[in-house]
Amino acid sequence: MSIGKKLGLGALALGVSVAGVFGWAKSAGAARLDHRWDTHRVEIPVPFPLSAEELRTLEPEGTMLAAEEKDKLALERAVARGKHLVESRYGCADCHGKDFGGGTMVDAAPMGKLLGKNLTRGKGSAVANYKTSDWERLVRHGVKPDGTGTAMPAVDFFEMSDRELSDLIAYIGSLPPVDAAVPNPTFGPLGTILLATGKILVPAEMVTDHHAAHAREAPVEAADFGKHLAQTCVGCHGPGFSGGPIPGGDPAWPVALNLTPHAEGLAGWTYETFEAAVRKGVRKDGTPLRPPMSMITSYAQKMEDHELRALWAYLQRVPAKPSGQR
């Protein structure tokens, strides 16, 4: 047999092998995406009713607000709180767009295209018929109404309190409707292989207990509040906050930084250098942060000082770990 024929047969065999592996990967990845998740179903009020403390302020002794006025004030306050959450802590616009009509999460040919859905009341809305229990499963568990997983990074939001989630729903519901139909996610060759081999996690897989109870209110004590805030960092920096490659992230992204008080992390940093990093996008050594971390500066600038200080105080107390241990 000639060398040319041998090479041709070798190339054919390789092509068949690659096609077989890719076919397996598509099937295995689809099976993970089609898995049905069993979660609890929690209905929460939207908006949260006025608290006893709020009523004492709004209803001086001997007076009483009408039910309609209470409802109006409760909604106004919920929308204002939800706006603060969206603009300073939860970064929803990064995936769903500034108008919440849809946005880009990942758009890299080898990985695929993941687009944030339209959350407004316009045509093409992904949440038009959602009950609050559907919102709860989506945001805190990464599970759609049909029980399958979604790209929503639920591990970052699992610790969101009932009232915070209620405020979020109230704020998003107050936004102008946007008419936009957003396509479903698609995976490129690399994304397909990584999904099939478990290198990309379906967010619902990262939630350890889909039946665990959630707090009604966010913690008040500074120490607990800082831990509460830090949960939004887990998806990129890991549950131990020591960073490393970001699961399912854009291949162009650098590894997530170490946020523990380790020599490879935040040891030697002060609150001032931490504040400069998250609010101005400048590391302690003066170099600029890169995406996706650089994207948080616009949010951190709107965090209240007590929120950022509570986050910093908590990160100073987590166990120090070398970088990359997640």
N, C-alpha and C positions, 0 to 999 in steps of 0.2 A: 504493500500500500504506500502511495506517495506521501511525502511530508505534507503536501497541501491537503490531501484527503484526511490525514490524521488530525491536522489542525482544525479542519472543518467539522469533523465529528466531535472533537474536543469542545469546540465552541458551542455546538448543538447541545451536547450533554450539559455543559455549564448553563446554557440558557434554560433548558428544561428544569435543572436543579433550582435555579434562581426563581423560576416561575412557580415551582412547587412550594418553595419556602414562602414566597410572597402570598400565594394562595392560602397557605396555612395561616399566615399572619393575619390576613384579612378576616378569616373565619374566627380565629381566636380572639382578635380584637373586637369583632362584632358581638361575640358571646359575652364579653365583659361589659360592653355598652348596653346590651339587652338584658342584663341581669336585673331582676326585680328586687327592690329593697323593702324590707319590712320595717316601718318606722311607726312611732306613735303619731297621733293626730291631735294637735293642740289648736283650739280656737281661742283667739285673744281679742279683746275689744279694740276697735279702731274708731275714734281715738280712745285713749285711756281716760276714764272719768277724772274729773278734778279731785285732787287729794283733799283730805280733811284740812291740811295746813293752808292750801290754796283757798278753800272755801272760807276759812276763818278770816283770811285777808280780804276776800272779795265780798263777804257778807258780814258787815259790822253788826254788832249785837242788835237784835230786834229787826233785822232785815233778812230777806231771802230772795235769791235770784229765781226767776222763772226757769222751768226745765229747758226751754228753747235757748235761753241765754247761757245756761250752763253748758249745753251742748256746743254752742257757737264758740264760747271761750275755750272749752276743752280742745276743740279742733284747731283753733288758732294757735294755741300753745304747743300742741302736738306737731303741727306743721313747722313751727319755728325750731323746735328741738330736733325734728327730723332733718331740717335744712342744715343745722350745725353738724349733725352726725355725718351727713353726706359730704359736706364741704371740708370737714376737718379730720375725720377718723376712718371712714369706711371706703373711700376712693371708688365709689360705684361708677362715676363718670369715666374712669379709665377704661372700663370694659363696655359700658352701655352708652357712651357718648355724652356730651355736655347737655344735650336736650333729652337724654334718656330714650331716644328713638332708635338706638342701636350703635354699636361701636366695635372696634377691633381689639381682640385679646391677643391673638397670635396670627401673623400672616407671613409665613416663611415657607416657600415651596417644598423643601424636603420634609418639614414637619407637618404642614397643612395650614388650614385656615379656620380659626375659631373666632366667631363673631358674637359680641354681646347682644342679647335680644332687645327688642323694643318693649320697654316697660310702661309706656304711656297708654292713654285710653284711645289712641288713634287706630286707624286701620293697620292690621298687621301686628297688633299688640299680642305679646306672648302671655299676658296675664289678664286678658279681658274678662275671663270667667273664673278667675281665682277666688277661692274663699281664703280666709286668713290661715286656715290649716295648710292650704297649698303653698302660700307664701312661706310659712314656717318650715315646711319640708324642703322647699327649694333653697332658702337662704341658710338655714342652720344645719341641714342634712345633705344638701346636694342631690335631692331626689325630686323628680318631676311628678305631676299628678298621677301619671300612669305607673309610677313605681320605678322607672328606669333612672339611671344616673344622669347627671348633667355636668357641664364644665364649670358650674358655679363653685368657686373655691370655699366650700362650706366650712372647712376646718378653721378658717380664719374667723368665721362668724358664729361658730357653734356656741360660744359663751355669751353671745348677745342676749340681753335680758328681754323679757316679754315687752316691757314698755319701750325699749329702744327699737325693737322690731315693729311695734305698733306705730311709733313715731315715724319710722322709715316709710312704712306703707302709707301713712297719712300724707307725708310730704310728697312722695312720688305720685300719689293720687291727685295732688293739687296742681301738678304740672300741666302745661298746655298739651293737648293731644298731638302726636306726630304720626303721620301716615307713612309707614315703612315696614315692608315685609323683609325680615332678616333670614338669610339661608341657614340651614343647619350646618354643624361643623363638618369639615372634610379633613381627612388625614392623608398626608403625602407618604411616599415610600418609607422615609425614616420614621415618621410619626406612627405609621402602621406597625412597623417592626417593634418600636419601643412600647407601644400600647400592648401588643401581643405578648411581649416578654416581661411585662410588669414594670418596665422602666418609667413609664408614664402611669401614674395612679389615677383612677377614676376618683374624683373628690369624695364620693360617698364611702369609698374604701378607707379613707383616712379618719373618718368619724368612728371612734371606738365603741360607742354605745348609742344606738339610734332610739333608745327608749328612755334615756336618762332625762330627768326633770331639768327644766331650765329655771333660772332665777327670775322672779317677777320684776325686780328692780336691779339696777347696777349697784355694786358695792359703794358704800359711802366712805369707809375708812381709806385713807390714802394708800396704805400698803396693799390692800385688796384691790383697790381701784386701779393701781398701776399694773397689777397682774392681769386684771380684766382688759385693760387697754392693750397689753402686750400680745394678746391672743391673735390680733390681726397680723402679727409678724410671723406667725408659725408657718404659714404656707411656704414662704421663701426661706426663712432662717432656721426652720426646724423646731420641734418641740423643746429642744434644749438650747436653742438660740445660738448655736455655734456655727451656723451657716454651711456653705457647701453648694454644689450644683443644685439649681432650682428644678425640681421635678416638673417635666412638661413645659419648661420655659422656652422662650425664644433662644435658638442656638447662639445668637449674637450677644446674649446677656452674659455678663461675668458671673462668677460664683457669688452667692450671697455672703455678706460679711459676717464675721464673728461678733455677736453682740454681748458675749459674756465678759466678765472682768478678767479674762486671760491675757497673757502677754501678746497673743496673736489677735486679741480682740480689743476691748475697750479699756484695758489696764493703762493707766496714765492719762486717761481722758478726764475732763472735768465736765460739769453740767454745761458750761459755756461752749466747750468744743463740741459736745453732743448737740446742743441747740444749733450751732452754726452748721453742723452736718445736715440735720434734718430740715432746718428752715432756710438755709442758704445753699445747700448742696455742696459744701466744701468739707473735705476730710480734715482731720487733725494736722496732717502733713501739708495741707494747702491744695491738694489735688482735688479736682471736681469728682463728684459721684457720677456714676454712669447709670443708664436705665437698667432695671426698672426702679432702682432706689432713688434716682434723681427725680422721678415722677412724684415723689411724696412731698416735695418741698412746698408745693402750692397748698397742700392739705395741712402740713405742719404749721404753716404760717397762720392758719386760722384756728389752730388749737389754742385753748385757753392756757395760761401759764401753769395753772394747777394741774392740768391734764399732762402736759409735757414733763413737768417735774415729777409727777407720780410715776410716769413711764420710766424715766431715768432712774429713779430710786429703786424701782423693782428690778431693772436690768443689772443694777449694781449688786443685787443680792442673789441672783441666780448662780448656780455652781459654775466655776470657771472650767472651760473645756478647750482643748485644741481645736483649731478650725476644721470644719468638714465633718464633724460628728453629728450634725443635725440636732 
